Amino acid sequence: MRFIETWTSATLVATRDLTPGIREFLLRPDNFNAAPYPVGSHIQVGVTIDGQPQTRSYSLVGEVGPDGYRIAVRRAPDSRGGSQYMWSLAPGARLNITVPASLVQIDWTRPKFCLIAGGIGITPIIGAAQALARRKADVTLHYAVRSRDDAAYLDELTKLLGDRLVLHAGDEGRRLDLDAAFAALPDAAMALFCGPMRMLDAARHAWEAAGRPLTDLRYETFGSSGLLPTETFRVRLRDEGIELVVPRDRSLLDVLNDAGHEVMSDCRRGECGVCALDVVDVDGEIDHRDVFFSDHQKRENRKICACVSRARGTITVDSLHRADAV
């Protein structure tokens, strides 16, 4: 396991609205000591949805500060309920959170760094921008948003990066051209991306089309950013005669575990593949929201990451019972 979840209690110290649809939350863990955390770190937050305890993963904004951890949450009516819960909280609320963890690895020796953020995907990118600016690295940040008013942290990033920040506001006709951005990079450049799934797919295809090794494009996405709307679907367990409903506000992983069908998991962000299940039939369509499987594997529809991926219709997965299990 790459993530060992150590939980602690925390207090919501303050909130502030960054844009009409994005709110920042300052969380101070009990016994907080302001220890630095790696670039790209995130925390799990305990939330309550329809009276049931669940968890949601949020990237930490920037490097650690003296007052606690900062996260930013986009209000998403079509999400699984986590954002509505977070937006309902007022300062003084008590929450359970995990200690920061990260899978992002940055080679600080590269000659050039290209940071790319789409919408709320700016949150993990800010810490990388701060670390690179402090090292006086050659870095450019491409920030794609629907409109300038949607660009959270724009003033802070402009102050930090100056003309090395390129804002791509769709309503101003300045859409991000990934092919052009990658063509301008020198050899051995590294890119770090965070954004919705469609944008990630475009970034991966443009990166490979530019002849660059995919290992030099580091990325993460968010599990609510699928290609299909978030809706209820069904899962059948082959050979067990069981069919379960996966509501729009629950993950396949949580539904299976709550029904007593234990599924191993680790990151719960679609990054590690530990929770992958074998798919034997699809009556509908799978919405692969992970960043673990390749495009080819996703097209085959033989596996699904239960923590983030969803479906339309009904899917049948291989029996979770193993006769040779001890």
MIFI-756147 format. One record per residue (C-alpha): residue number from 1; x, z, y. Coordinates in steps of 0.2 Angstrom, whole numbers, plus 2048, in hexadecimal, padded with zeros to 3 digits. Last residue first. Example, Ala and Ser with C-alpha at 12.3 -4.5 7.8 and 13.67 -1.06 7.14 Angstrom:
+-----+-----+-----+-----+
|  nr |  xx |  zz |  yy |
+-----+-----+-----+-----+
|   2 | 844 | 824 | 7FB |
|   1 | 83E | 827 | 7EA |
+-----+-----+-----+-----+
This chain:
+-----+-----+-----+-----+
|  nr |  xx |  zz |  yy |
+-----+-----+-----+-----+
| 326 | 7DA | 80F | 7A6 |
| 325 | 7D5 | 7FD | 7A9 |
| 324 | 7D5 | 7F2 | 79A |
| 323 | 7C2 | 7EE | 79A |
| 322 | 7C3 | 7EA | 7AD |
| 321 | 7B4 | 7ED | 7B7 |
| 320 | 7B3 | 7E4 | 7C8 |
| 319 | 7AA | 7D5 | 7C0 |
| 318 | 7AF | 7C5 | 7C8 |
| 317 | 7A6 | 7C1 | 7D9 |
| 316 | 796 | 7B8 | 7DB |
| 315 | 791 | 7B2 | 7ED |
| 314 | 780 | 7B1 | 7F5 |
| 313 | 77A | 7A9 | 805 |
| 312 | 786 | 7A9 | 814 |
| 311 | 796 | 7B2 | 811 |
| 310 | 7A2 | 7BF | 818 |
| 309 | 7B4 | 7C2 | 819 |
| 308 | 7BB | 7D3 | 821 |
| 307 | 7BF | 7E0 | 814 |
| 306 | 7B9 | 7D6 | 804 |
| 305 | 7C7 | 7C9 | 806 |
| 304 | 7C0 | 7BB | 7FC |
| 303 | 7C7 | 7B1 | 7EE |
| 302 | 7C3 | 7A0 | 7E5 |
| 301 | 7BC | 798 | 7F4 |
| 300 | 7C7 | 788 | 7F2 |
| 299 | 7C7 | 785 | 804 |
| 298 | 7CD | 796 | 808 |
| 297 | 7DB | 794 | 7FC |
| 296 | 7E0 | 784 | 804 |
| 295 | 7E0 | 78B | 816 |
| 294 | 7EB | 799 | 810 |
| 293 | 7E5 | 7AB | 80C |
| 292 | 7EB | 7BA | 815 |
| 291 | 7E4 | 7B7 | 827 |
| 290 | 7D2 | 7BD | 822 |
| 289 | 7C2 | 7B7 | 829 |
| 288 | 7BD | 7AC | 81B |
| 287 | 7AA | 7A8 | 81E |
| 286 | 7A4 | 7A3 | 80C |
| 285 | 795 | 797 | 80B |
| 284 | 785 | 795 | 802 |
| 283 | 783 | 798 | 7EF |
| 282 | 795 | 79C | 7EB |
| 281 | 79B | 79F | 7D9 |
| 280 | 7A9 | 7A7 | 7D0 |
| 279 | 7B2 | 7B0 | 7DF |
| 278 | 7C1 | 7BB | 7DA |
| 277 | 7C3 | 7CA | 7E6 |
| 276 | 7D0 | 7CE | 7F3 |
| 275 | 7D1 | 7E0 | 7F8 |
| 274 | 7E4 | 7E0 | 7F8 |
| 273 | 7E6 | 7D0 | 802 |
| 272 | 7F1 | 7D8 | 810 |
| 271 | 7EB | 7D1 | 820 |
| 270 | 7D8 | 7D0 | 820 |
| 269 | 7D6 | 7DF | 82B |
| 268 | 7D2 | 7ED | 81F |
| 267 | 7E5 | 7F1 | 81D |
| 266 | 7E5 | 7F8 | 80C |
| 265 | 7D7 | 7F5 | 7FF |
| 264 | 7D3 | 7F8 | 7ED |
| 263 | 7C1 | 7F5 | 7E8 |
| 262 | 7B7 | 802 | 7DF |
| 261 | 7A6 | 7FD | 7DA |
| 260 | 79C | 80D | 7DD |
| 259 | 78E | 806 | 7E8 |
| 258 | 797 | 80D | 7F7 |
| 257 | 7A7 | 803 | 7F2 |
| 256 | 79E | 7F3 | 7F0 |
| 255 | 795 | 7F5 | 801 |
| 254 | 7A5 | 7FA | 80A |
| 253 | 7AF | 7EB | 804 |
| 252 | 7A2 | 7DF | 807 |
| 251 | 7A2 | 7E5 | 819 |
| 250 | 793 | 7ED | 822 |
| 249 | 78A | 7E9 | 832 |
| 248 | 783 | 7D8 | 82D |
| 247 | 77C | 7E0 | 81D |
| 246 | 784 | 7DD | 80C |
| 245 | 776 | 7DD | 7FF |
| 244 | 77B | 7E0 | 7ED |
| 243 | 777 | 7D7 | 7DD |
| 242 | 77C | 7DF | 7CC |
| 241 | 77A | 7D7 | 7BB |
| 240 | 78B | 7DD | 7B6 |
| 239 | 792 | 7CD | 7AE |
| 238 | 796 | 7C6 | 7BF |
| 237 | 793 | 7D2 | 7CE |
| 236 | 788 | 7C9 | 7DA |
| 235 | 78A | 7CA | 7ED |
| 234 | 77D | 7C7 | 7FA |
| 233 | 77D | 7C3 | 80D |
| 232 | 778 | 7CA | 81D |
| 231 | 77E | 7C2 | 82D |
| 230 | 78D | 7C0 | 838 |
| 229 | 78D | 7AE | 83F |
| 228 | 799 | 7A2 | 837 |
| 227 | 7AB | 79D | 83B |
| 226 | 7B0 | 7B0 | 83B |
| 225 | 7B7 | 7BA | 849 |
| 224 | 7B0 | 7CB | 844 |
| 223 | 7BF | 7CF | 839 |
| 222 | 7CB | 7CE | 848 |
| 221 | 7DB | 7C3 | 848 |
| 220 | 7ED | 7C5 | 845 |
| 219 | 7FC | 7BA | 847 |
| 218 | 80E | 7B7 | 845 |
| 217 | 814 | 7A4 | 847 |
| 216 | 826 | 7A3 | 842 |
| 215 | 821 | 7A4 | 830 |
| 214 | 817 | 794 | 832 |
| 213 | 827 | 78B | 833 |
| 212 | 827 | 77E | 842 |
| 211 | 824 | 76C | 840 |
| 210 | 819 | 76A | 84F |
| 209 | 80A | 766 | 843 |
| 208 | 80E | 777 | 83B |
| 207 | 80B | 780 | 84C |
| 206 | 7FC | 776 | 850 |
| 205 | 7F4 | 779 | 840 |
| 204 | 7F7 | 78C | 841 |
| 203 | 7F1 | 78D | 853 |
| 202 | 7E1 | 783 | 84F |
| 201 | 7DD | 78F | 841 |
| 200 | 7E1 | 79E | 84C |
| 199 | 7D5 | 797 | 859 |
| 198 | 7C7 | 795 | 84D |
| 197 | 7CA | 7A7 | 846 |
| 196 | 7C9 | 7B0 | 857 |
| 195 | 7D9 | 7B6 | 860 |
| 194 | 7EA | 7BD | 85D |
| 193 | 7FA | 7B3 | 85D |
| 192 | 80D | 7B7 | 85D |
| 191 | 819 | 7A8 | 85E |
| 190 | 82B | 7A7 | 85A |
| 189 | 837 | 79A | 861 |
| 188 | 845 | 794 | 855 |
| 187 | 846 | 783 | 85D |
| 186 | 840 | 782 | 86F |
| 185 | 82E | 783 | 874 |
| 184 | 826 | 776 | 87F |
| 183 | 81E | 76D | 870 |
| 182 | 815 | 77E | 86B |
| 181 | 80C | 77F | 87C |
| 180 | 808 | 76C | 87C |
| 179 | 800 | 76D | 86A |
| 178 | 7F7 | 77D | 86F |
| 177 | 7EE | 775 | 87E |
| 176 | 7E5 | 784 | 885 |
| 175 | 7D6 | 780 | 890 |
| 174 | 7D8 | 780 | 8A2 |
| 173 | 7C8 | 778 | 8A8 |
| 172 | 7C3 | 786 | 8B3 |
| 171 | 7B5 | 78C | 8A8 |
| 170 | 7C1 | 78C | 899 |
| 169 | 7CD | 798 | 8A1 |
| 168 | 7DF | 795 | 89B |
| 167 | 7EA | 7A2 | 8A3 |
| 166 | 7FD | 79F | 8A2 |
| 165 | 807 | 7AF | 8A4 |
| 164 | 81A | 7AB | 8A6 |
| 163 | 816 | 7A8 | 8B8 |
| 162 | 816 | 7BB | 8BB |
| 161 | 819 | 7C4 | 8AB |
| 160 | 815 | 7D7 | 8AE |
| 159 | 80B | 7D6 | 8BF |
| 158 | 801 | 7C7 | 8B7 |
| 157 | 7FE | 7D1 | 8A7 |
| 156 | 7F8 | 7E1 | 8B1 |
| 155 | 7EC | 7D6 | 8BC |
| 154 | 7E5 | 7CC | 8AD |
| 153 | 7E2 | 7DC | 8A2 |
| 152 | 7D2 | 7D5 | 89C |
| 151 | 7CE | 7C3 | 89F |
| 150 | 7BC | 7C0 | 89E |
| 149 | 7BA | 7BE | 8B1 |
| 148 | 7C6 | 7B0 | 8B0 |
| 147 | 7BA | 7A6 | 8A5 |
| 146 | 7B9 | 7A1 | 893 |
| 145 | 7CA | 7A9 | 88F |
| 144 | 7DB | 7A3 | 888 |
| 143 | 7EB | 7AC | 88D |
| 142 | 7FB | 7A3 | 88A |
| 141 | 809 | 7AF | 88C |
| 140 | 81B | 7A9 | 88E |
| 139 | 82B | 7B2 | 889 |
| 138 | 83E | 7B1 | 88C |
| 137 | 843 | 7C2 | 888 |
| 136 | 848 | 7CF | 896 |
| 135 | 847 | 7DD | 889 |
| 134 | 83A | 7E6 | 893 |
| 133 | 830 | 7D6 | 895 |
| 132 | 830 | 7D4 | 882 |
| 131 | 82A | 7E6 | 87F |
| 130 | 81C | 7E4 | 88C |
| 129 | 817 | 7D3 | 886 |
| 128 | 816 | 7DA | 874 |
| 127 | 80C | 7E8 | 87A |
| 126 | 800 | 7DD | 883 |
| 125 | 7FD | 7D1 | 874 |
| 124 | 7F4 | 7DE | 86A |
| 123 | 7E6 | 7DF | 876 |
| 122 | 7E6 | 7CD | 87C |
| 121 | 7DB | 7C8 | 86C |
| 120 | 7CC | 7CD | 877 |
| 119 | 7CC | 7BB | 87D |
| 118 | 7D8 | 7B0 | 875 |
| 117 | 7EA | 7B5 | 876 |
| 116 | 7FA | 7AB | 873 |
| 115 | 80C | 7B2 | 875 |
| 114 | 81B | 7A6 | 875 |
| 113 | 82C | 7AD | 873 |
| 112 | 83C | 7A5 | 876 |
| 111 | 84E | 7A7 | 870 |
| 110 | 84A | 7B2 | 861 |
| 109 | 854 | 7C2 | 85F |
| 108 | 845 | 7CD | 860 |
| 107 | 83F | 7C8 | 84F |
| 106 | 82E | 7CF | 850 |
| 105 | 824 | 7D6 | 841 |
| 104 | 812 | 7DA | 842 |
| 103 | 80A | 7E4 | 834 |
| 102 | 806 | 7F3 | 83F |
| 101 | 800 | 805 | 83D |
| 100 | 7FA | 812 | 84A |
|  99 | 7F4 | 823 | 843 |
|  98 | 7E2 | 823 | 83E |
|  97 | 7D3 | 827 | 848 |
|  96 | 7C5 | 834 | 847 |
|  95 | 7BA | 836 | 857 |
|  94 | 7B5 | 843 | 864 |
|  93 | 7AB | 83E | 873 |
|  92 | 7B1 | 846 | 883 |
|  91 | 7AF | 836 | 88D |
|  90 | 7A0 | 82C | 888 |
|  89 | 79C | 822 | 879 |
|  88 | 78E | 815 | 877 |
|  87 | 79B | 807 | 87A |
|  86 | 7A4 | 80C | 86A |
|  85 | 794 | 80C | 860 |
|  84 | 78F | 7FB | 867 |
|  83 | 7A0 | 7F4 | 863 |
|  82 | 7A0 | 7FA | 851 |
|  81 | 78F | 7F3 | 84D |
|  80 | 793 | 7E4 | 841 |
|  79 | 795 | 7D8 | 84F |
|  78 | 788 | 7CC | 856 |
|  77 | 785 | 7D7 | 866 |
|  76 | 797 | 7D7 | 86A |
|  75 | 79E | 7E3 | 877 |
|  74 | 7B0 | 7E0 | 877 |
|  73 | 7BA | 7EF | 874 |
|  72 | 7CB | 7F4 | 87C |
|  71 | 7D6 | 801 | 874 |
|  70 | 7E2 | 80D | 87D |
|  69 | 7EB | 81B | 875 |
|  68 | 7F0 | 82B | 87E |
|  67 | 7F4 | 833 | 88F |
|  66 | 807 | 830 | 890 |
|  65 | 806 | 81D | 88B |
|  64 | 80A | 814 | 87B |
|  63 | 80E | 802 | 87D |
|  62 | 800 | 7F5 | 880 |
|  61 | 7EE | 7F6 | 87A |
|  60 | 7ED | 7FC | 869 |
|  59 | 7E3 | 7F1 | 85D |
|  58 | 7D3 | 7F7 | 856 |
|  57 | 7CD | 7F8 | 844 |
|  56 | 7BB | 7FF | 840 |
|  55 | 7B6 | 80C | 834 |
|  54 | 7A5 | 811 | 82D |
|  53 | 79A | 821 | 82D |
|  52 | 788 | 81E | 82A |
|  51 | 77A | 822 | 836 |
|  50 | 776 | 811 | 83A |
|  49 | 788 | 80E | 83F |
|  48 | 793 | 81C | 842 |
|  47 | 7A5 | 819 | 847 |
|  46 | 7B6 | 81F | 840 |
|  45 | 7C4 | 816 | 849 |
|  44 | 7D3 | 80D | 840 |
|  43 | 7E2 | 80B | 84A |
|  42 | 7EC | 7FB | 84F |
|  41 | 7FF | 7F8 | 852 |
|  40 | 804 | 7E6 | 857 |
|  39 | 815 | 7EC | 85E |
|  38 | 81B | 7FC | 855 |
|  37 | 816 | 80E | 85B |
|  36 | 81F | 819 | 868 |
|  35 | 81B | 82C | 866 |
|  34 | 810 | 832 | 874 |
|  33 | 80F | 844 | 86D |
|  32 | 7FC | 846 | 86A |
|  31 | 7F8 | 856 | 862 |
|  30 | 7E6 | 851 | 860 |
|  29 | 7E4 | 83E | 863 |
|  28 | 7E1 | 838 | 875 |
|  27 | 7D6 | 829 | 876 |
|  26 | 7D5 | 81E | 885 |
|  25 | 7C7 | 811 | 883 |
|  24 | 7C6 | 800 | 88C |
|  23 | 7B6 | 7F7 | 88E |
|  22 | 7B4 | 7E4 | 88C |
|  21 | 7A4 | 7DA | 890 |
|  20 | 7A2 | 7DB | 8A3 |
|  19 | 7B5 | 7DC | 8A4 |
|  18 | 7C1 | 7EA | 8A4 |
|  17 | 7B4 | 7F8 | 8A3 |
|  16 | 7BC | 809 | 8A3 |
|  15 | 7BC | 817 | 897 |
|  14 | 7C3 | 828 | 897 |
|  13 | 7CA | 837 | 88C |
|  12 | 7C1 | 832 | 87B |
|  11 | 7C8 | 841 | 871 |
|  10 | 7D1 | 83F | 860 |
|   9 | 7D1 | 846 | 84F |
|   8 | 7DE | 840 | 842 |
|   7 | 7DF | 835 | 833 |
|   6 | 7EE | 82F | 82A |
|   5 | 7EA | 81F | 822 |
|   4 | 7F9 | 819 | 817 |
|   3 | 7FA | 806 | 81B |
|   2 | 807 | 7FC | 811 |
|   1 | 800 | 800 | 800 |
+-----+-----+-----+-----+
